[in-house]
Amino acid sequence: MGIGPDEFRHVLGHFASGVTVVTTWDTDGRPTGLTASAFTSVSLTPPLVLVCVDQRANSYDAFRTSGRFAVNVLAAGQEVLSRHFASTQADKFEHIAFRTGALGLPLLPDALAHLECRTVHTYPGGDHTIFVGEVEAAGVGQGEPLLYYRGGYGRLRVGDPRP
Ligand SMILES: Cc1cc2nc3c(=O)[nH]c(=O)nc-3n(C[C@H](O)[C@H](O)[C@H](O)COP(=O)(O)O)c2cc1C
């Protein structure tokens, strides 16, 4: 028995998620980041979130060494940013505007929300590493969320319930 990676990916694709771009600084002082949907809240008090980062990602070492990361929750109009940060392009911030947040982390303008975190735990998670961050600053923007489902992007339909 067991399940192969293709089937596993196919099944997991049926779990609809939001999309984030997780950012940090590398050891050369350059901003870096990747698109990530493996993001979740962990604890309310203290405020903890986690993100799972592939150990083969180019930006992985930066997340390990910097000790902090920001989560940018993408808005519906930011599919291009999601695709961009899901690439392996060397300097992904070369033509991307960002501002520096309260903790000095790179934040994407027009994101639906952002959280700036100090890494407080790392756990092995197969070929990924689980980074647990304590949220030290956060804020929200405006708009609708970008969604990801079965390998494609979507958005909430008008009439769907909203808080
Ligand atoms: C919608 C979506 C969600 C993704 N979620 C994750 C994730 O949670 N963790 C991860 O490590 N990679 C995830 N990826 C893949 C990375 O974004 C991709 O491997 C990227 O090229 C890594 O960039 P880097 O090698 O420059 O660090 C996701 C990609 C997409 C399109």
The ligand as a Gaussian input file, in Angstrom:
#p B3LYP/6-31G(d) Opt

LIG

0 1
 C        0.138000      27.843000      -5.032000
 C        1.523000      27.385000      -4.647000
 C        1.782000      27.011000      -3.342000
 C        3.060000      26.599000      -2.943000
 N        3.263000      26.274000      -1.629000
 C        4.521000      25.976000      -1.213000
 C        4.770000      25.747000       0.162000
 O        3.879000      25.818000       1.009000
 N        6.040000      25.477000       0.536000
 C        7.080000      25.409000      -0.368000
 O        8.224000      25.163000       0.038000
 N        6.856000      25.608000      -1.687000
 C        5.614000      25.904000      -2.123000
 N        5.375000      26.158000      -3.445000
 C        6.480000      26.017000      -4.392000
 C        7.482000      27.168000      -4.331000
 O        6.840000      28.422000      -4.457000
 C        8.498000      26.981000      -5.475000
 O        9.179000      25.758000      -5.294000
 C        9.497000      28.112000      -5.606000
 O       10.174000      27.959000      -6.846000
 C       10.569000      28.136000      -4.553000
 O       11.355000      29.279000      -4.791000
 P       12.913000      29.305000      -4.488000
 O       13.503000      28.017000      -4.989000
 O       13.417000      30.505000      -5.240000
 O       13.088000      29.475000      -3.009000
 C        4.106000      26.548000      -3.885000
 C        3.846000      26.934000      -5.210000
 C        2.574000      27.341000      -5.582000
 C        2.328000      27.772000      -7.003000

